[in-house]
Amino acid sequence: MCNTDSTCVTENGCNHNDGRGHNHGHKHSEKFLIFRLTFAFLLFILILAFKPSKLLEIILFVVAFTVAGYDIVFNAFKNLMLRHFADENFLMTIAALGAFGIGEYHEALMVMILYQTGEALCHSAVEKSRKSISDLMDIKPEFANVLKDETILKTSPDKVKPGETIIVRPGEKIPLDGTVIEGFAYIDTSNLTGESVPLRKNTGDNVLSGSVNTDGVLKIKVTKEFGKSAVSKILDMIENAAAKKAKTENFITKFAKIYTPVVVCLAIFLAVLPPLFFGGFIVWFKRALVFLVISCPCALVISVPLSFFAGIGRASKFGILIKGSCYLDALSRAKTVVFDKTGTLTEGVFKVAGIHPAILGDINTPVVDKQELLKIAACAEIFSNHPVAQSLKSAYGKEINHNDVSDVHEIAGKGVLAKVSGDDIIIGNFPIMEMYNITCENVNSAGTIVYVVRNKQYLGYIEISDTVKNCAKIAIDKLYTYAKIRTTVMLTGDNKNAALKIANILGINKVHYNLLPDEKVKITEELLETQKPGETLIFVGDGVNDAPVLTRADVGIAMGALGSDAAIEACDVVITDDKLEKIPEAIMIAKKTMSIVKQNIVFVLVVKFLFLALGAFGFVSMWGAVFADVGVSILAVFNALRIRAFNGLISR
C-alpha cells in the first residue's frame, strides 16, 4: 500500500525509496507475492473441486489464507501495537477474520486474494509512473576520470575539487560542471533541458554535469564541486519535491486520517445496534464487514499524490523542473504572468548601436572622439557583469589597465561612479544625470542610453540595443490562447521607448519602465493584491538579478538557470533552457494534472458513498465490496497515469 510521503511501503511491508534507482529486492518480493497468490488461488480451486471433510477444508482454507495474506495481518497487528490502527491493513484484516468467524471461509480467502491482487496491480502502475522520475535520477554520474601528472584516476565525482582537470570520453556522462580546455564534441543535454538536438561544445565553452558526451574526447577544467553542480541541484529539487504538497494533497491526507476511524465506528454501530431492534446478528455483522471493506480509502490515498507525481515527472520530460505539487496547483490557477525584460523576453546580448559625442555649440565640434567616449565608458564598467557593461567592453575590444580604474561605486538601476586615470567619471541613465545635476539632452530612443560624464562635463551618450527572442511572441500568444492567461506584464529598468517597443512587438498588456530592483518587488506586490481569490501570479526572470521578485510571486519561474545558485534557491520552477514556450507548456501540464486530481476525488467519493449505502442495507456482498474497492482504486490510478501521455502544446 503506498503512503503519501516519498517512501512507498509495499504489500509485503518492505520499503522502496522512490528516489534512488531500482530496488532489486523489491522485484524479488513482487515475484514472491505473485507466487503466493497463485498458490492460494490454486488451493482454493482444489478445495472446491475435491470437497474434503469439514476439518480438512478449514485447515486448507487457513493455509491458503495465511499464504495469501500473512503480511497484511502482520502489518495490521504491528500498527495496532503502535496505535496506528486506522489503515487499510487493519480494515482488511478485521473483515477477513470476521468472515472466518462466521464460517464464510470462501469469502475470507477471496477477499484477501482479490485485495492483494488489486494492490499489486496498483503498485505496478505506480512504479511505471515513477519511471520518468527514475530516468531523471539516472543522470547522476557514477565516476570521474581525473587527470593528475599525466595519469588518469577514476574516482567519485564528490571527491573532485574545482580547478582539477577531468577527461570525458565518448558515451560518458559529464560528472561535474566545468569549462572545456581541450577537444570538441557534441553534447546530449536532453536529460537536463529536454532538448533532443546535441550541442557542439568547443574549447572555452562551459558544460554541465549530467549531460552526455556523444563523440570526441573532452578535457574539462572543473569549476564547481559536485554538491553545487547542475546535476546535484536537479537531484535535490526532485528529492525535495514531495515535501511541498498541494492543498488538495494535504486535504486528502487529513481526510483519510479522519475518514477511516469514522467508518470503523459506523461499522461497529452497524454490527451492534440493528440486531438489538431487528435481530439477525450474523446478517448485520456480515454487512458491517462488507462496510469495512468498501470503506478502504486506498483509491484517494494512492491516486491523488500519484497524479501530482506523474505531473511533475511529465514536466521534467520537457525540461521543466517543478519543486513540488503545491506549485503545480498554483500554476493551474495562474491568470497573470509578469516578465522581466532583459535576458527573459530579450536575448540579453546587448550591442553598441551608436556612439554620439556631445557637440560644442560655438565651434560645432565633438567634445571627444567616439573611440575616447567608448574607452571611458568601458573603463568605468570594467568590474561590472551587467549585460550593458559587457557590451561596452566588447565594443571597445582592447585590454584595460585595471590600475587606471579606482573608487568604483555602482548605483543600482542607475549607473556607475569611478575614477579613470584620475578623472571623476559618471556613466548611466538619465536619472543619474539628474541626481548629480548634469545638464544633458534626454534622448528619446528605443534603445538603452548610457550617458558619459567626466569631471562634471557631459561628454555624450552611447546607444545600446537588445533583440527580442525569436520564441517570445509565440510564447505570449500561447499564454493567451491555450493557458487562458488574462494579463501579461513587463517590468524593466529600461527607458519608456525601449520598453513600449518590446511590449508592442510581443502584445504585452501592461508595461512598467525605469524601475529599480526594489520597485519591481513593489509592483509585483501591488499586482498580487489585485488578484481575485483563488487566482495566482507568475513571475518569470533570468534568475540572476530577480531573486527577490521570484520569491515574492505565487510561482517564480527562472529561465535557463541551471548555473545560477540564486535562481535554484529563489524560484519554484526552473526552465532548464531559455525556451519561453515552456511556460505555457508548464501551465497546461498543471491544468491537466489538477483536472485529473479533481476527477479522481469526485469519482472515488461518489462510488464509495454509494457502495457504502448499498453495503449497509445488504445489497452488496463481500465479493462485490472487494471488487468495488479494488476496482475503484485501479480505475483511479490508471486515470492518474493519463498525464504521462499528455503532449501539451507540442503539436499545436
LOSE-524601 format. One record per residue (C-alpha): y negated, x, z. Coordinates in pm, whole numbers, plus 50000, padded with zeros to 5 digits. Layout:
YXZ
...
***
This chain:
500005000050000
496645015149901
493845016350151
490175016150056
489505051650160
490115082449950
493665087550069
496355064849936
499245056050166
502245047949954
505025023050017
507175048250193
504375059950418
503645093350251
500075103250192
498815110049845
495465127449816
493685114849508
491525145049452
493855174749423
496065170349122
499635158349105
501845153149407
505395161349306
506745149749642
505295115649574
507035113949235
510305121849407
509775094549668
508855069749394
512195076149223
513945072249558
512225038549608
513475026749267
516995037749364
516745018849697
515554986649534
518224988849264
520944994049526
519674964949738
519474941749437
522994950749316
524354944849667
522614910849665
524334902149335
527734913149472
527294891049781
526544860849563
529424868649326
532224875449577
531084852549865
532514873250155
533104859750504
530074849550708
530164880350931
530594904250637
527874885750446
525424890750735
526364927550764
525894933150389
522544914950393
521384936350686
522424967950500
520644956950180
517544946550373
517444979650561
517774999750239
515054979450064
512514976450343
513085000450629
509765018050561
507824985250573
509404975950908
508915011051046
505225011850946
504704977051092
506044987051433
504255020651423
500945003251353
501744977651621
502025005651876
498595017751760
497274981851786
496764980551409
498964950451357
496744931051115
498054945750791
500424935950513
503314956050659
503154935050975
502874902350782
505844910050556
507984922350845
507374891051054
508034868750752
511264886550657
512644889351013
511704853051072
513714842950765
516664862350906
516214844851239
516614810351082
519574820950869
517724824050535
519294857650451
518884854050074
515164847650107
514644875250365
516204901050134
514474889049816
511094887249994
511404924250069
512774934049725
510104914549537
507324926849762
508374963249728
508744959249350
505284943949323
503794971349537
505484997749320
504034981949005
500574980149163
500795015849279
501865027448931
498815010148784
496585026449046
497995060748963
497245055448594
493645046748680
493425079148877
494305099548570
490745100548435
489555115048765
492585137948793
491855151248444
488315158648553
489595175848867
491735198048643
488585216048525
488805237548837
489645272848716
492595289348884
491655325848834
489005350148715
489505383048528
487105407048698
486185439448518
486005468748761
485995505248649
487405495948307
490265477948483
490785440248473
491765424948806
492995389048827
491535372149135
490465338649279
487065326049148
485735320849501
486095358249568
483875368749275
480255377049360
477105372849148
476415403848941
480075411448877
481475410948522
484375388948415
486435387248096
487355353347946
490005353147675
490655325947414
492145294447570
490995303147923
488595283348139
485325300048226
485705304248604
482045309048708
478535302948576
477135333248401
475455349748102
477325363547800
476685401047780
479175408847504
481015388647239
480655353847093
482865323047089
482935285347055
482985268647397
484555234547464
482335216847720
483925182247685
485215182248046
481675187848173
479445169247928
481705145647733
480565163947416
483555168347185
481955193846948
482385230047070
479175250047117
478735285446986
477745310047258
476355344347175
475185374247376
472375363347608
473465326847627
474305310047957
477765294648006
479015270148269
482205271948471
484845246248380
484235248748005
486955263747786
486735294147559
488375283047233
488195316247047
486895351347086
486705373347394
483645370047618
482295394847867
480215374848117
477905385848396
478315361748688
475045345348801
476275321949075
479015322849334
481785297249284
480535273549554
477245269349365
478705267949014
478655237748784
482355230348827
482105231949206
479175207449205
481135182848991
484215185249212
482115179249524
480455148849365
483775133249266
485425140249602
482475125849796
482055095149573
484485074449782
482245077750088
479385059349917
480725024049886
479024994649724
478074964549936
480844944849765
483444971049858
482254972450218
482334934450233
485954933550117
486954959150381
485274939250658
486584906550516
490194918950523
489844930150886
488684895450992
490764875350747
494184889450843
494034881951220
492694847051140
495614838450912
498094852551165
496654828851427
496774799851180
500424807651106
501214807051481
499464773451517
501364760651212
504684770951370
503884756851717
501554726751704
503034703651432
506564704151586
505074690751913
503924659451727
506284656251431
509394675951536
511374697751292
510634731951440
512684750651175
510784733650890
507364742151032
508464777051134
509584783750778
506254770750647
504464794450884
506474823450742
505564812950388
501934810450500
502084846450628
503494859950303
500864842150093
498044853750319
498524891150248
495104904450137
496664930949912
495044919149589
491494921949724
492054953849922
493504971449616
491694956749315
488064958449430
487984995749522
490165002649219
487604985648990
484855008649118
487155038849099
488065030548739
484375025348651
483405059448791
486345075048606
485365058348278
481765070148312
482955105848371
484665104948031
481205101247875
479705129648078
478105105748327
478775116048687
478145088148940
478115097949307
479555065449446
480345028949387
477065018449552
475235033749256
477445015249007
476394983349183
472714993449173
472895003748805
474284969648713
471204952348861
468564975148707
465564958248544
463034986948547
463555022348416
460925048748493
460875080848287
459345114548346
457935126048010
458225163647974
461805175347933
463155140047961
461665119647676
460375150647500
462095183547424
460035201447688
459765230347443
456015234647410
454445253747124
450895265647083
449415243046816
445855256446815
443575282546977
439915272546999
437445297947141
434125284247272
431155289347041
427835304647144
425395278447020
422445300846941
424325326046728
427295303446629
429945329646710
433055327746937
432735339847294
436105357747250
438525360146962
441695339146951
444015367647047
441925376447351
441815339947463
445605337247432
446125370347617
444005359347914
445925326347942
449325343447910
448445369448173
447305342948423
450575323848371
452815354548395
454615343348713
454945306348622
458115289648489
456305258048380
457035248948013
453315252147926
453235287148077
456375296747886
454805285147558
451675306047619
453685337547698
455955331347399
452985326947163
451345359047295
454615377547234
453595410647389
454585427547712
452195420548001
451475446648265
452195429848598
449835454148772
446925438748582
447535404748745
446995396449113
445945369249357
447785342449162
447415307549308
448895276849140
447295242549199
450005216449144
449345193948849
446065211148757
446295248048676
446285284148793
443775307848955
444325345248911
442705379248882
443375395848547
442135431748510
439695424548793
438265392848636
438475358748805
440435335948573
440815298148589
443125280748343
444345244848344
443425208948262
440055191448269
440295180648639
440465217048750
437355223848543
435595195648729
436865208949062
435135242349002
432055227448826
432805244148496
430865229348206
433135223647907
433985197747647
436585171247742
438835175047441
440335142547312
443765152747184
447345140347178
448495174847282
448245192847615
444925210847654
444645243047854
441055253547929
440325290347996
437515303548219
436625339848302
434175347948579
432965311748569
432245314248194
434025289147972
435915308047701
437595279547511
440815259747507
444375262047377
446175231547241
449905228747314
452205202747162
455595188647258
458045168747043
459885136447119
463675139147149
465505125146849
467625102447065
464775088647281
463795059347058
467425048447014
467995050147391
464905029247471
465905002947212
469405000647362
467954996647711
466094965647593
468784951447365
472044957847547
471224967747905
468634939347933
466024961848091
462764942748131
460274970948191
460105007648093
457515030748249
456465066448167
454945089948425
453255122048316
450715147848421
449545149248058
446265135147931
445775099247818
446015105247444
449195125947464
450825100347694
449875069847484
451065086547165
454555092347308
454685057347460
453725040847129
456365060446939
459105050247183
457995014647265
457505020747638
455794991947824
453665010048082
452145044848097
450605064348387
448955097548295
447075126748456
449405123848755
450005148949030
453585151449169
452775130949480
451145104049263
454435099449078
456105090849409
453265066949500
453515048049168
457305046249199
456945030849545
454435005349409
456894995849134
459674992249391
457544968049592
457034945649287
460774943149214
462344908949253
465034905649525
468364919349403
466814939549119
466774977449116
464665005448972
465985036548795
464065069048772
465065094048502
463895130048529
464865165148426
465975172248781
463895203348848
460425190648942
461315154249002
463435156549319
461055135549537
460985106649287
464715109049215
465345104749586
462885075849627
464185054049340
467085029549386
469015051049139
467885086149044
469275099448715
468975136648638
469285147548276
471295178448184
471065190748541
474375208648599
472485241048650
469985226448894
470805226349266
467795203949337
468965178049083
472525175849211
471245171949567
468495146449495
469925124249223
472545096749232
473735100348872
473955131648658
473905130148278
475615163148210
473785168647881
470355157747754
471525126847565
469305097747669
471695072747505
473995077847801
471555059548030
472155025347866
475825035747846
475915040848224
474255007148284
476724989248055
479725005348228
478234994548563
477694958848441
481264956948309
482644970948636
480724946048851
481794917548622
485454926748675
484914930249051
483444895149071
486224880948852
488864895549084
487174883049401
486854847349270
490334846849115
492084860949423
490304838849676
490794806749474
494514813349421
495034824849781
493414794449942
495174770849700
498614785449778
497854787450150
497214750050150
500334743149941
502434765750165
501184749150485
502334715050358
505684727150228
505014726949854
505714764349812
508964781849909
509324817150040
510194829149691
507154811849549
504994827549819
506134862349722
505564855449354
502094842149438
501174872449648
502664899349423
501684881549103
498054878049207
497964914749310
499384926748979
497044904848772
494014916248974
494994952848942
495514951048566
492224932448529
490554960748722
492064986248485
490444969848182
487364991048246
489395021748141
489425008647783
485734998947779
483905016747496
480415005747597
477825012147328
479805038147132
480485015446836
477114997446844
***
